[in-house]
Amino acid sequence: MKYCMQCGSEYQDGVKECADCPGNALVDAETMRQHHVALTREQDTQKFVRAATAEDPLTADDFVALLEKERIPVFSRPRRTGTVDVLTTGALEPWWVIMVPEEFQERAIQLLSREKSTLDATSDEAALAAEEEELETEASASPPGAL
């Protein structure tokens, strides 16, 4: 059997290219394993563990995209808290869990840690720029009642 490195589809030995991923040559099972890509029949046996959490769905999407780019199998899921937390904070889904296969956990944690640092730095810069823009807007605005 041959497999597509991009989507993992399985093909008979005579097929040369993936029907779903044009241009992707097919490889054997050993090559798939060397690149840590699970075979279709093995995907259900992977144990997924937490690599990170995200405070909002946009950050979770960013984390997932980064891991997918690095060819690390990943999924995120909203995590609900207890009833008391919902009553006191009003948040139904305050954070998301980023899950990866056990064998990718260490690498995923390193990648996501770097990405979180980058996002935090960018967030601080964006907040400072917004404050400066607001001060400039207030300074240039005409006083109330003036024409």
Protein Blocks (a to p, Z undefined) as FASTA:
>chain_A
ZZdfklopacdfklmbdfklghiacddfklmmmnopacfklmmmpccddfbdcfbfklmm
mmmmmmmmnopacddddddddfklmmmnopablbccddddfklmmmmmmmmmmmmmmmmm
mmmmmmmmmmmmmmmmmmmpccehiZZ
